[in-house]
Amino acid sequence: MKIRLIIADDHPLIRIGLKMLLKDKSEISLIAEVNSSIALLNALRHQSPDLLVTDFSMPDGETPDGLGLIQRLRRDHRDLPIIVLTMISNAGVHATILRSGVRGLVDKSSDIGEVLLAIDAVTGGRDYVSPSFRKGLFEMTDPFRDGMAARLSPRETEVLRLFASGLTVSSISERLSRSVKTVSSQKSVAMMKLGLKSDHEIFFYAREHGMEG
């Protein structure tokens, strides 16, 4: 079954670029492209996408954009995975966007092909944050700045490393020949030991401490 996608961006060149990228992605069906917040909300009344890729800032004077739009989307379409595109460089704003529950955050000033990486990650059950945003976010959330990291067991370390490399809990279970319940428990215990609160923070920690790959 194809992934039904809606694209929302008020810059025509962005929409054109994204459509060109998706041209060869036979597993994705672009069911709508819109250029404003109000057009996006209208499209969602008539379409049922599996994924939304939306610009963060699309002021139209009629409906909220930015965080107001994201919060409305999360309220009205709670199960819809959302990837947000933005040129804002403030890590505090990034953290607020991620806390709202979006699954991907992409830097619009980076190569547009990065959107495909985000789509692949999110449709594969993982979160995605642009590399250009990760350092600032990690500096806000790093629980190790003021002390020593808690000791993880070898098994917990391996689970965290594999998760940070992009594998799902189910994939890790298969690779390590452990039950999904065991892997999930080891991931949770590792997060508790390290003071990590979200999957995003796992990724940031792994990157900064050489656990990826």
MDTraj code that builds the backbone (N, CA, C; nanometers):
import mdtraj as md
import numpy as np

residues = "MET LYS ILE ARG LEU ILE ILE ALA ASP ASP HIS PRO LEU ILE ARG ILE GLY LEU LYS MET LEU LEU LYS ASP LYS SER GLU ILE SER LEU ILE ALA GLU VAL ASN SER SER ILE ALA LEU LEU ASN ALA LEU ARG HIS GLN SER PRO ASP LEU LEU VAL THR ASP PHE SER MET PRO ASP GLY GLU THR PRO ASP GLY LEU GLY LEU ILE GLN ARG LEU ARG ARG ASP HIS ARG ASP LEU PRO ILE ILE VAL LEU THR MET ILE SER ASN ALA GLY VAL HIS ALA THR ILE LEU ARG SER GLY VAL ARG GLY LEU VAL ASP LYS SER SER ASP ILE GLY GLU VAL LEU LEU ALA ILE ASP ALA VAL THR GLY GLY ARG ASP TYR VAL SER PRO SER PHE ARG LYS GLY LEU PHE GLU MET THR ASP PRO PHE ARG ASP GLY MET ALA ALA ARG LEU SER PRO ARG GLU THR GLU VAL LEU ARG LEU PHE ALA SER GLY LEU THR VAL SER SER ILE SER GLU ARG LEU SER ARG SER VAL LYS THR VAL SER SER GLN LYS SER VAL ALA MET MET LYS LEU GLY LEU LYS SER ASP HIS GLU ILE PHE PHE TYR ALA ARG GLU HIS GLY MET GLU GLY".split()
xyz = np.array([
    [0.0838, -0.1196, 0.0000],
    [0.0000, 0.0000, 0.0000],
    [0.0879, 0.1254, 0.0000],
    [0.0526, 0.2220, -0.0851],
    [0.1320, 0.3431, -0.0945],
    [0.1095, 0.4344, 0.0255],
    [0.2139, 0.5096, 0.0588],
    [0.2055, 0.6085, 0.1663],
    [0.1437, 0.7351, 0.1081],
    [0.0324, 0.7771, 0.1644],
    [-0.0377, 0.8962, 0.1159],
    [0.0200, 1.0197, 0.1857],
    [0.0695, 1.1124, 0.1051],
    [0.1443, 1.2276, 0.1568],
    [0.0787, 1.3587, 0.1167],
    [0.0770, 1.4523, 0.2113],
    [0.0399, 1.5910, 0.1819],
    [0.1621, 1.6797, 0.2077],
    [0.1864, 1.7724, 0.1155],
    [0.2937, 1.8710, 0.1288],
    [0.2312, 2.0089, 0.1462],
    [0.2792, 2.0837, 0.2454],
    [0.2308, 2.2199, 0.2679],
    [0.3497, 2.3143, 0.2789],
    [0.3581, 2.4099, 0.1871],
    [0.4661, 2.5089, 0.1914],
    [0.4256, 2.6269, 0.1048],
    [0.4498, 2.7489, 0.1530],
    [0.4085, 2.8657, 0.0761],
    [0.5148, 2.9120, -0.0233],
    [0.6231, 2.8359, -0.0376],
    [0.7258, 2.8670, -0.1367],
    [0.7124, 2.7701, -0.2545],
    [0.6754, 2.8193, -0.3723],
    [0.6570, 2.7300, -0.4881],
    [0.7798, 2.6456, -0.5206],
    [0.8984, 2.7031, -0.5063],
    [1.0193, 2.6282, -0.5408],
    [1.0391, 2.5081, -0.4489],
    [1.0002, 2.5220, -0.3228],
    [1.0101, 2.4097, -0.2297],
    [0.9156, 2.2989, -0.2727],
    [0.7937, 2.3350, -0.3061],
    [0.6967, 2.2345, -0.3480],
    [0.7409, 2.1651, -0.4766],
    [0.7926, 2.2433, -0.5701],
    [0.8416, 2.1848, -0.6959],
    [0.9568, 2.0899, -0.6686],
    [1.0499, 2.1343, -0.5821],
    [1.1647, 2.0492, -0.5502],
    [1.1234, 1.9192, -0.4838],
    [1.0278, 1.9278, -0.3919],
    [0.9814, 1.8072, -0.3233],
    [0.9115, 1.7123, -0.4206],
    [0.8322, 1.7674, -0.5113],
    [0.7644, 1.6820, -0.6093],
    [0.8651, 1.6119, -0.6997],
    [0.9715, 1.6809, -0.7356],
    [1.0751, 1.6182, -0.8178],
    [1.1443, 1.5050, -0.7416],
    [1.1688, 1.5282, -0.6130],
    [1.2305, 1.4242, -0.5308],
    [1.1431, 1.3003, -0.5211],
    [1.0125, 1.3233, -0.5128],
    [0.9184, 1.2128, -0.4926],
    [0.8823, 1.1412, -0.6216],
    [0.9242, 1.1966, -0.7334],
    [0.8855, 1.1422, -0.8635],
    [0.9214, 0.9951, -0.8779],
    [1.0369, 0.9576, -0.8254],
    [1.0828, 0.8186, -0.8395],
    [1.0527, 0.7323, -0.7172],
    [0.9792, 0.7878, -0.6224],
    [0.9444, 0.7125, -0.5020],
    [0.8078, 0.6476, -0.5231],
    [0.8088, 0.5296, -0.5821],
    [0.6833, 0.4639, -0.6201],
    [0.5981, 0.4257, -0.4991],
    [0.6603, 0.4198, -0.3812],
    [0.5860, 0.3808, -0.2620],
    [0.5109, 0.4987, -0.1990],
    [0.5291, 0.6187, -0.2552],
    [0.4649, 0.7378, -0.1993],
    [0.3685, 0.7979, -0.3010],
    [0.2485, 0.8294, -0.2561],
    [0.1483, 0.8944, -0.3403],
    [0.1208, 1.0336, -0.2856],
    [0.1536, 1.1358, -0.3637],
    [0.1281, 1.2736, -0.3230],
    [-0.0188, 1.3046, -0.3502],
    [-0.0992, 1.3128, -0.2435],
    [-0.2437, 1.3292, -0.2621],
    [-0.2870, 1.4748, -0.2589],
    [-0.1985, 1.5639, -0.2099],
    [-0.2323, 1.7063, -0.2094],
    [-0.1068, 1.7881, -0.1831],
    [-0.1025, 1.9055, -0.2445],
    [0.0011, 2.0049, -0.2127],
    [-0.0689, 2.1376, -0.1943],
    [-0.0372, 2.2066, -0.0857],
    [-0.1057, 2.3317, -0.0530],
    [-0.0042, 2.4386, -0.0182],
    [-0.0485, 2.5654, -0.0201],
    [0.0451, 2.6759, -0.0020],
    [0.0127, 2.7668, 0.1151],
    [-0.0766, 2.7215, 0.2042],
    [-0.1111, 2.8046, 0.3196],
    [-0.1667, 2.7186, 0.4318],
    [-0.1734, 2.7778, 0.5500],
    [-0.2276, 2.7053, 0.6649],
    [-0.3743, 2.6705, 0.6437],
    [-0.4527, 2.7665, 0.5935],
    [-0.5953, 2.7412, 0.5759],
    [-0.6195, 2.6349, 0.4689],
    [-0.5369, 2.6364, 0.3625],
    [-0.5503, 2.5349, 0.2586],
    [-0.5140, 2.3967, 0.3136],
    [-0.4163, 2.3933, 0.4039],
    [-0.3785, 2.2659, 0.4651],
    [-0.4930, 2.2115, 0.5496],
    [-0.5515, 2.2961, 0.6326],
    [-0.6619, 2.2505, 0.7168],
    [-0.7806, 2.2040, 0.6328],
    [-0.8064, 2.2736, 0.5226],
    [-0.9142, 2.2319, 0.4327],
    [-0.8825, 2.0969, 0.3680],
    [-0.7578, 2.0791, 0.3265],
    [-0.7189, 1.9523, 0.2641],
    [-0.7365, 1.8363, 0.3612],
    [-0.7043, 1.8599, 0.4879],
    [-0.7146, 1.7535, 0.5873],
    [-0.8600, 1.7190, 0.6213],
    [-0.9519, 1.8090, 0.5882],
    [-1.0935, 1.7775, 0.6076],
    [-1.1438, 1.6791, 0.5028],
    [-1.0749, 1.6742, 0.3879],
    [-1.1223, 1.5910, 0.2772],
    [-1.0292, 1.4755, 0.2438],
    [-0.9087, 1.4774, 0.2973],
    [-0.8099, 1.3732, 0.2683],
    [-0.7654, 1.3064, 0.3976],
    [-0.7179, 1.1841, 0.3861],
    [-0.6675, 1.1110, 0.5034],
    [-0.5252, 1.0649, 0.4751],
    [-0.4283, 1.1548, 0.4903],
    [-0.2895, 1.1188, 0.4591],
    [-0.2286, 1.0280, 0.5654],
    [-0.1221, 0.9607, 0.5263],
    [-0.0430, 0.8808, 0.6202],
    [0.0728, 0.9626, 0.6762],
    [0.1029, 1.0747, 0.6094],
    [0.2170, 1.1570, 0.6493],
    [0.1954, 1.2990, 0.5984],
    [0.2369, 1.3963, 0.6813],
    [0.2314, 1.5371, 0.6423],
    [0.3703, 1.5976, 0.6499],
    [0.4114, 1.6646, 0.5423],
    [0.5345, 1.7437, 0.5422],
    [0.4916, 1.8892, 0.5296],
    [0.5181, 1.9695, 0.6332],
    [0.4684, 2.1074, 0.6327],
    [0.5745, 2.2087, 0.6734],
    [0.5668, 2.3236, 0.6097],
    [0.6482, 2.4372, 0.6506],
    [0.6005, 2.4833, 0.7879],
    [0.6923, 2.5366, 0.8685],
    [0.6562, 2.5850, 1.0010],
    [0.5855, 2.7193, 0.9919],
    [0.6339, 2.8053, 0.9040],
    [0.5804, 2.9408, 0.8940],
    [0.5090, 2.9593, 0.7605],
    [0.3755, 2.9704, 0.7648],
    [0.2940, 2.9954, 0.6457],
    [0.1853, 3.0966, 0.6807],
    [0.2227, 3.2201, 0.7117],
    [0.1223, 3.3193, 0.7538],
    [0.0269, 3.3533, 0.6403],
    [-0.1025, 3.3452, 0.6688],
    [-0.2011, 3.3827, 0.5678],
    [-0.3028, 3.4826, 0.6222],
    [-0.2885, 3.5208, 0.7491],
    [-0.3773, 3.6205, 0.8067],
    [-0.5120, 3.5678, 0.8506],
    [-0.5389, 3.4391, 0.8211],
    [-0.6686, 3.3833, 0.8556],
    [-0.6605, 3.2731, 0.9606],
    [-0.5575, 3.1950, 0.9540],
    [-0.5414, 3.0829, 1.0467],
    [-0.4047, 3.0907, 1.1124],
    [-0.3876, 3.0270, 1.2283],
    [-0.2574, 3.0308, 1.2945],
    [-0.1529, 2.9541, 1.2144],
    [-0.0292, 3.0017, 1.2224],
    [0.0805, 2.9233, 1.1671],
    [0.1810, 2.9011, 1.2784],
    [0.2963, 2.8499, 1.2466],
    [0.3960, 2.8243, 1.3491],
    [0.3466, 2.7250, 1.4528],
    [0.3769, 2.7528, 1.5795],
    [0.3383, 2.6612, 1.6868],
    [0.1868, 2.6473, 1.6981],
    [0.1147, 2.7563, 1.6694],
    [-0.0308, 2.7493, 1.6744],
    [-0.0851, 2.6471, 1.5758],
    [-0.0293, 2.6453, 1.4565],
    [-0.0722, 2.5482, 1.3556],
    [-0.0356, 2.4062, 1.3976],
    [0.0876, 2.3886, 1.4444],
    [0.1313, 2.2542, 1.4850],
    [0.0434, 2.2017, 1.5981],
    [0.0144, 2.2864, 1.6946],
    [-0.0695, 2.2438, 1.8068],
    [-0.2106, 2.2068, 1.7611],
    [-0.2630, 2.2818, 1.6656],
    [-0.3959, 2.2492, 1.6134],
    [-0.3934, 2.1166, 1.5381],
    [-0.2898, 2.0953, 1.4587],
    [-0.2772, 1.9692, 1.3856],
    [-0.2661, 1.8515, 1.4814],
    [-0.1884, 1.8687, 1.5877],
    [-0.1716, 1.7603, 1.6845],
    [-0.3022, 1.7340, 1.7603],
    [-0.3812, 1.8384, 1.7814],
    [-0.5088, 1.8224, 1.8505],
    [-0.6119, 1.7531, 1.7623],
    [-0.6214, 1.7968, 1.6367],
    [-0.7266, 1.7479, 1.5480],
    [-0.6882, 1.6209, 1.4728],
    [-0.5576, 1.5956, 1.4592],
    [-0.5100, 1.4788, 1.3833],
    [-0.3985, 1.4121, 1.4635],
    [-0.4366, 1.3638, 1.5793],
    [-0.3399, 1.3160, 1.6783],
    [-0.2492, 1.2056, 1.6256],
    [-0.3011, 1.1192, 1.5379],
    [-0.2235, 1.0043, 1.4915],
    [-0.1477, 1.0309, 1.3615],
    [-0.1572, 1.1519, 1.3085],
    [-0.0905, 1.1834, 1.1823],
    [0.0567, 1.2180, 1.2061],
    [0.1502, 1.1408, 1.1507],
    [0.2922, 1.1759, 1.1638],
    [0.3215, 1.3048, 1.0865],
    [0.3959, 1.3945, 1.1503],
    [0.4235, 1.5249, 1.0899],
    [0.5736, 1.5486, 1.0834],
    [0.6188, 1.5941, 0.9662],
    [0.7564, 1.6410, 0.9480],
    [0.7495, 1.7912, 0.9247],
    [0.8222, 1.8675, 1.0045],
    [0.8193, 2.0139, 0.9959],
    [0.9469, 2.0637, 0.9287],
    [0.9293, 2.1555, 0.8332],
    [1.0414, 2.2219, 0.7674],
    [1.0525, 2.3638, 0.8228],
    [1.1729, 2.4072, 0.8538],
    [1.1890, 2.5432, 0.9064],
    [1.3278, 2.5973, 0.8793],
    [1.3372, 2.7300, 0.8677],
    [1.4667, 2.7972, 0.8571],
    [1.5064, 2.8589, 0.9904],
    [1.4216, 2.8490, 1.0904],
    [1.4522, 2.9031, 1.2231],
    [1.5706, 2.8258, 1.2818],
    [1.6661, 2.8976, 1.3378],
    [1.7867, 2.8327, 1.3896],
    [1.7907, 2.8260, 1.5415],
    [1.6857, 2.8721, 1.6078],
    [1.6841, 2.8769, 1.7540],
    [1.6537, 2.7401, 1.8137],
    [1.7456, 2.6893, 1.8967],
    [1.7281, 2.5555, 1.9544],
    [1.6084, 2.5485, 2.0478],
    [1.5759, 2.6593, 2.1133],
    [1.4592, 2.6597, 2.2012],
    [1.3309, 2.6373, 2.1242],
    [1.3214, 2.7005, 2.0066],
    [1.2039, 2.6788, 1.9217],
    [1.2014, 2.5347, 1.8726],
    [1.3179, 2.4834, 1.8339],
    [1.3247, 2.3437, 1.7884],
    [1.2735, 2.2493, 1.8969],
    [1.3178, 2.2725, 2.0187],
    [1.2768, 2.1854, 2.1289],
    [1.1258, 2.1927, 2.1509],
    [1.0703, 2.3116, 2.1394],
    [0.9257, 2.3268, 2.1571],
    [0.8491, 2.2550, 2.0470],
    [0.8979, 2.2653, 1.9243],
    [0.8347, 2.1945, 1.8121],
    [0.8367, 2.0438, 1.8371],
    [0.9510, 1.9928, 1.8782],
    [0.9631, 1.8491, 1.9012],
    [0.8757, 1.8033, 2.0172],
    [0.8666, 1.8855, 2.1211],
    [0.7827, 1.8491, 2.2350],
    [0.6346, 1.8434, 2.1976],
    [0.5982, 1.9114, 2.0906],
    [0.4576, 1.9098, 2.0485],
    [0.4176, 1.7750, 1.9906],
    [0.5179, 1.6922, 1.9568],
    [0.4867, 1.5586, 1.9088],
    [0.5129, 1.5332, 1.7620],
    [0.5769, 1.6291, 1.6924],
    [0.6103, 1.6035, 1.5529],
    [0.7185, 1.4966, 1.5469],
    [0.7259, 1.4256, 1.4343],
    [0.8193, 1.3142, 1.4213],
    [0.9481, 1.3514, 1.3499],
    [0.9451, 1.4619, 1.2760],
    [1.0646, 1.5023, 1.2029],
    [1.0793, 1.6527, 1.2016],
    [1.2046, 1.6996, 1.2044],
    [1.2341, 1.8429, 1.2006],
    [1.3501, 1.8634, 1.1037],
    [1.3229, 1.9332, 0.9928],
    [1.4215, 1.9455, 0.8852],
    [1.4586, 2.0913, 0.8626],
    [1.5879, 2.1163, 0.8497],
    [1.6421, 2.2485, 0.8228],
    [1.6210, 2.2815, 0.6749],
    [1.5416, 2.3852, 0.6470],
    [1.5124, 2.4212, 0.5084],
    [1.6343, 2.4760, 0.4364],
    [1.7369, 2.5178, 0.5094],
    [1.8566, 2.5694, 0.4447],
    [1.9528, 2.4578, 0.4046],
    [1.9211, 2.3350, 0.4421],
    [2.0058, 2.2222, 0.4030],
    [1.9609, 2.1696, 0.2665],
    [2.0310, 2.0694, 0.2160],
    [1.9944, 2.0083, 0.0885],
    [1.8511, 1.9560, 0.0964],
    [1.7721, 1.9872, -0.0054],
    [1.6315, 1.9467, -0.0021],
    [1.6161, 1.7950, 0.0018],
    [1.7193, 1.7244, -0.0429],
    [1.7159, 1.5787, -0.0380],
    [1.7062, 1.5242, 0.1033],
    [1.7368, 1.6093, 0.2016],
    [1.7272, 1.5643, 0.3399],
    [1.5829, 1.5327, 0.3792],
    [1.4886, 1.5936, 0.3093],
    [1.3472, 1.5639, 0.3369],
    [1.3189, 1.4162, 0.3122],
    [1.3834, 1.3587, 0.2107],
    [1.3648, 1.2157, 0.1845],
    [1.4178, 1.1313, 0.2994],
    [1.5292, 1.1733, 0.3582],
    [1.5824, 1.1011, 0.4743],
    [1.4818, 1.1049, 0.5885],
    [1.4212, 1.2206, 0.6074],
    [1.3207, 1.2344, 0.7140],
    [1.1986, 1.1478, 0.6849],
    [1.1539, 1.1472, 0.5599],
    [1.0381, 1.0654, 0.5228],
    [1.0680, 0.9175, 0.5444],
    [1.1856, 0.8745, 0.5011],
    [1.2236, 0.7333, 0.5193],
    [1.2281, 0.6971, 0.6673],
    [1.2829, 0.7869, 0.7491],
    [1.2924, 0.7592, 0.8923],
    [1.1540, 0.7504, 0.9557],
    [1.0713, 0.8494, 0.9295],
    [0.9404, 0.8562, 0.9951],
    [0.8494, 0.7430, 0.9491],
    [0.8496, 0.7128, 0.8196],
    [0.7662, 0.6020, 0.7718],
    [0.8201, 0.4674, 0.8203],
    [0.9469, 0.4667, 0.8620],
    [1.0058, 0.3451, 0.9181],
    [0.9908, 0.3362, 1.0694],
    [0.9158, 0.4295, 1.1281],
    [0.8894, 0.4255, 1.2711],
    [0.9918, 0.4966, 1.3564],
    [1.0798, 0.5779, 1.2933],
    [1.1829, 0.6489, 1.3683],
    [1.1600, 0.7998, 1.3598],
    [1.2228, 0.8725, 1.4490],
    [1.2182, 1.0180, 1.4444],
    [1.3387, 1.0688, 1.3647],
    [1.3304, 1.1950, 1.3216],
    [1.4412, 1.2521, 1.2446],
    [1.4582, 1.3995, 1.2802],
    [1.5836, 1.4398, 1.3014],
    [1.6177, 1.5800, 1.3238],
    [1.7394, 1.6115, 1.2381],
    [1.7360, 1.7229, 1.1663],
    [1.8488, 1.7616, 1.0814],
    [1.9786, 1.7698, 1.1614],
    [2.0889, 1.7224, 1.1035],
    [2.2182, 1.7326, 1.1724],
    [2.2514, 1.8745, 1.2163],
    [2.2120, 1.9738, 1.1366],
    [2.2434, 2.1131, 1.1700],
    [2.1698, 2.1612, 1.2944],
    [2.0641, 2.0897, 1.3356],
    [1.9882, 2.1277, 1.4544],
    [2.0291, 2.0486, 1.5784],
    [2.0942, 1.9348, 1.5587],
    [2.1121, 1.8409, 1.6705],
    [2.2017, 1.8936, 1.7815],
    [2.3121, 1.9614, 1.7449],
    [2.4066, 2.0053, 1.8476],
    [2.3406, 2.1034, 1.9447],
    [2.2674, 2.2011, 1.8902],
    [2.2007, 2.2981, 1.9765],
    [2.0991, 2.2316, 2.0677],
    [2.0263, 2.1350, 2.0151],
    [1.9275, 2.0637, 2.0964],
    [1.9962, 1.9812, 2.2041],
    [2.1054, 1.9163, 2.1669],
    [2.1745, 1.8341, 2.2656],
    [2.2298, 1.9179, 2.3791],
    [2.2809, 2.0341, 2.3465],
    [2.3362, 2.1212, 2.4504],
    [2.2280, 2.1654, 2.5495],
    [2.1032, 2.1678, 2.5032],
    [1.9933, 2.2031, 2.5928],
    [1.9515, 2.0876, 2.6824],
    [1.9745, 1.9633, 2.6352],
    [1.9183, 1.8476, 2.7041],
    [2.0232, 1.7521, 2.7589],
    [2.1523, 1.7794, 2.7329],
    [2.2567, 1.6854, 2.7734],
    [2.2638, 1.6721, 2.9249],
    [2.2323, 1.5535, 2.9806],
    [2.2356, 1.5366, 3.1254],
    [2.3762, 1.5136, 3.1796],
    [2.4797, 1.5202, 3.0920],
    [2.6159, 1.4869, 3.1329],
    [2.7037, 1.6094, 3.1505],
    [2.6473, 1.7276, 3.1223],
    [2.7306, 1.8469, 3.1286],
    [2.7875, 1.8666, 3.2684],
    [2.7118, 1.8272, 3.3726],
    [2.7525, 1.8587, 3.5096],
    [2.7909, 1.7359, 3.5906],
    [2.8160, 1.6231, 3.5259],
    [2.8503, 1.5057, 3.6042],
    [2.8847, 1.3874, 3.5180],
    [2.9146, 1.2761, 3.5839],
    [2.9525, 1.1533, 3.5143],
    [2.8283, 1.0783, 3.4693],
    [2.8391, 1.0139, 3.3547],
    [2.7281, 0.9314, 3.3056],
    [2.7144, 0.8062, 3.3909],
    [2.5897, 0.7644, 3.4088],
    [2.5667, 0.6391, 3.4812],
    [2.6202, 0.5231, 3.3986],
    [2.6567, 0.4172, 3.4660],
    [2.7119, 0.3016, 3.3960],
    [2.5987, 0.2171, 3.3392],
    [2.6103, 0.1879, 3.2097],
    [2.5162, 0.0979, 3.1455],
    [2.5767, -0.0407, 3.1364],
    [2.4895, -0.1423, 3.1401],
    [2.5374, -0.2776, 3.1170],
    [2.5729, -0.2917, 2.9689],
    [2.6560, -0.3890, 2.9320],
    [2.6882, -0.4098, 2.7900],
    [2.5634, -0.4285, 2.7036],
    [2.4641, -0.4992, 2.7566],
    [2.3417, -0.5228, 2.6780],
    [2.2627, -0.3939, 2.6604],
    [2.2566, -0.3129, 2.7649],
    [2.1861, -0.1850, 2.7538],
    [2.2571, -0.0930, 2.6553],
    [2.3895, -0.0929, 2.6618],
    [2.4678, -0.0111, 2.5693],
    [2.4423, -0.0520, 2.4254],
    [2.4392, -0.1828, 2.4008],
    [2.4167, -0.2328, 2.2643],
    [2.2777, -0.1957, 2.2134],
    [2.1781, -0.2073, 2.2986],
    [2.0416, -0.1711, 2.2585],
    [2.0355, -0.0224, 2.2241],
    [2.0952, 0.0615, 2.3080],
    [2.0930, 0.2049, 2.2824],
    [2.1674, 0.2382, 2.1528],
    [2.2815, 0.1730, 2.1311],
    [2.3606, 0.1983, 2.0103],
    [2.2823, 0.1615, 1.8848],
    [2.2193, 0.0454, 1.8862],
    [2.1431, 0.0013, 1.7693],
    [2.0213, 0.0901, 1.7458],
    [1.9564, 0.1306, 1.8542],
    [1.8405, 0.2183, 1.8403],
    [1.8831, 0.3513, 1.7794],
    [1.9955, 0.4060, 1.8264],
    [2.0446, 0.5335, 1.7750],
    [2.0890, 0.5227, 1.6299],
    [2.1262, 0.4025, 1.5860],
    [2.1680, 0.3839, 1.4469],
    [2.0494, 0.3776, 1.3519],
    [1.9280, 0.3736, 1.4067],
    [1.8097, 0.3776, 1.3226],
    [1.7212, 0.2556, 1.3268],
    [1.7596, 0.1542, 1.4036],
    [1.6783, 0.0331, 1.4107],
    [1.5612, 0.0526, 1.5075],
    [1.4505, -0.0120, 1.4770],
    [1.3369, -0.0118, 1.5691],
    [1.3596, -0.1157, 1.6785],
    [1.2781, -0.1098, 1.7826],
    [1.2880, -0.2086, 1.8904],
    [1.2665, -0.3497, 1.8349],
    [1.1715, -0.3645, 1.7424],
    [1.1451, -0.4964, 1.6828],
    [1.2650, -0.5464, 1.6043],
    [1.3294, -0.4574, 1.5293],
    [1.4476, -0.4967, 1.4513],
    [1.5632, -0.5356, 1.5428],
    [1.5797, -0.4605, 1.6517],
    [1.6850, -0.4936, 1.7480],
    [1.6570, -0.6296, 1.8102],
    [1.5321, -0.6560, 1.8406],
    [1.4920, -0.7855, 1.8971],
    [1.5336, -0.8996, 1.8064],
    [1.5079, -0.8842, 1.6769],
    [1.5449, -0.9884, 1.5802],
    [1.6967, -1.0027, 1.5701],
    [1.7666, -0.8901, 1.5645],
    [1.9122, -0.8949, 1.5475],
    [1.9819, -0.9588, 1.6675],
    [1.9332, -0.9273, 1.7877],
    [1.9995, -0.9753, 1.9091],
    [1.9377, -1.1029, 1.9646],
    [1.8335, -1.1528, 1.8978],
    [1.7631, -1.2743, 1.9429],
    [1.7129, -1.2597, 2.0863],
    [1.6544, -1.1431, 2.1126],
    [1.5906, -1.1178, 2.2408],
    [1.4444, -1.0832, 2.2139],
    [1.3612, -1.1006, 2.3127],
    [1.2205, -1.0665, 2.2939],
    [1.2049, -0.9153, 2.2845],
    [1.0970, -0.8721, 2.2183],
    [1.0684, -0.7292, 2.2074],
    [1.0525, -0.6691, 2.3473],
    [0.9904, -0.7446, 2.4373],
    [0.9707, -0.6963, 2.5737],
    [1.1040, -0.6724, 2.6437],
    [1.1991, -0.7647, 2.6236],
    [1.3313, -0.7509, 2.6869],
    [1.4051, -0.6294, 2.6327],
    [1.4039, -0.6140, 2.5003],
    [1.4736, -0.5013, 2.4385],
    [1.4106, -0.3691, 2.4831],
    [1.2784, -0.3658, 2.4851],
    [1.2088, -0.2442, 2.5279],
    [1.2435, -0.2103, 2.6722],
    [1.2519, -0.3123, 2.7576],
    [1.2868, -0.2907, 2.8981],
    [1.4302, -0.2393, 2.9112],
    [1.5236, -0.2984, 2.8344],
    [1.6632, -0.2548, 2.8411],
    [1.6784, -0.1107, 2.7915],
    [1.6021, -0.0754, 2.6890],
    [1.6031, 0.0636, 2.6397],
    [1.5513, 0.1581, 2.7485],
    [1.4430, 0.1205, 2.8138],
    [1.3837, 0.2063, 2.9166],
    [1.4766, 0.2224, 3.0362],
    [1.5404, 0.1129, 3.0775],
    [1.6329, 0.1185, 3.1918],
    [1.7524, 0.2063, 3.1576],
    [1.8040, 0.1921, 3.0336],
    [1.9182, 0.2739, 2.9923],
    [1.8810, 0.4223, 2.9937],
    [1.7630, 0.4527, 2.9434],
    [1.7178, 0.5922, 2.9433],
    [1.7054, 0.6460, 3.0855],
    [1.6531, 0.5628, 3.1757],
    [1.6365, 0.6055, 3.3141],
    [1.7732, 0.6320, 3.3780],
    [1.8688, 0.5413, 3.3551],
    [2.0029, 0.5588, 3.4119],
    [2.0689, 0.6871, 3.3628],
    [2.0460, 0.7178, 3.2348],
    [2.1131, 0.8320, 3.1737],
    [2.0345, 0.9624, 3.1861],
    [1.9120, 0.9522, 3.2374],
    [1.8305, 1.0716, 3.2512],
    [1.7751, 1.1220, 3.1199],
    [1.7621, 1.0328, 3.0204],
    [1.7093, 1.0712, 2.8903],
    [1.5574, 1.0592, 2.8924],
    [1.4904, 1.1575, 2.8342],
    [1.3448, 1.1645, 2.8425],
    [1.2737, 1.1283, 2.7126],
    [1.3462, 1.1197, 2.6019],
    [1.2801, 1.0955, 2.4740],
    [1.3755, 1.0265, 2.3779],
    [1.3190, 0.9758, 2.2679],
    [1.4016, 0.9147, 2.1639],
    [1.4969, 1.0167, 2.1031],
    [1.4533, 1.1422, 2.0929],
    [1.5414, 1.2466, 2.0408],
    [1.6676, 1.2565, 2.1264],
    [1.6515, 1.2515, 2.2576],
    [1.7669, 1.2664, 2.3458],
    [1.8589, 1.1451, 2.3365],
    [1.8044, 1.0276, 2.3092],
    [1.8883, 0.9095, 2.2849],
    [1.9792, 0.9362, 2.1661],
    [1.9192, 0.9887, 2.0615],
    [1.9972, 1.0150, 1.9407],
    [2.1078, 1.1164, 1.9667],
    [2.0726, 1.2248, 2.0352],
    [2.1724, 1.3281, 2.0629],
    [2.2857, 1.2721, 2.1500],
    [2.2499, 1.1955, 2.2517],
    [2.3513, 1.1374, 2.3396],
    [2.4439, 1.0448, 2.2619],
    [2.3846, 0.9571, 2.1809],
    [2.4642, 0.8604, 2.1057],
    [2.5606, 0.9310, 2.0112],
    [2.5132, 1.0346, 1.9488],
    [2.5978, 1.1095, 1.8555],
    [2.7166, 1.1726, 1.9276],
    [2.6889, 1.2354, 2.0409],
    [2.7941, 1.3066, 2.1133],
    [2.8922, 1.2121, 2.1822],
    [2.8499, 1.0858, 2.2048],
    [2.9357, 0.9935, 2.2783],
    [2.9823, 0.8756, 2.1932],
    [2.9770, 0.8927, 2.0615],
    [3.0338, 0.7943, 1.9705],
    [2.9658, 0.6592, 1.9711],
    [2.8360, 0.6566, 1.9933],
    [2.7642, 0.5284, 1.9986],
    [2.6910, 0.4963, 1.8704],
    [2.6902, 0.5856, 1.7722],
    [2.6187, 0.5606, 1.6482],
    [2.6997, 0.4676, 1.5591],
    [2.6272, 0.4052, 1.4651],
    [2.6959, 0.3232, 1.3646],
    [2.6986, 0.1777, 1.4007],
])
top = md.Topology()
chain = top.add_chain()
for i, resn in enumerate(residues, 1):
    res = top.add_residue(resn, chain, resSeq=i)
    for name in ("N", "CA", "C"):
        top.add_atom(name, md.element.get_by_symbol(name[0]), res)
traj = md.Trajectory(xyz[None], top)
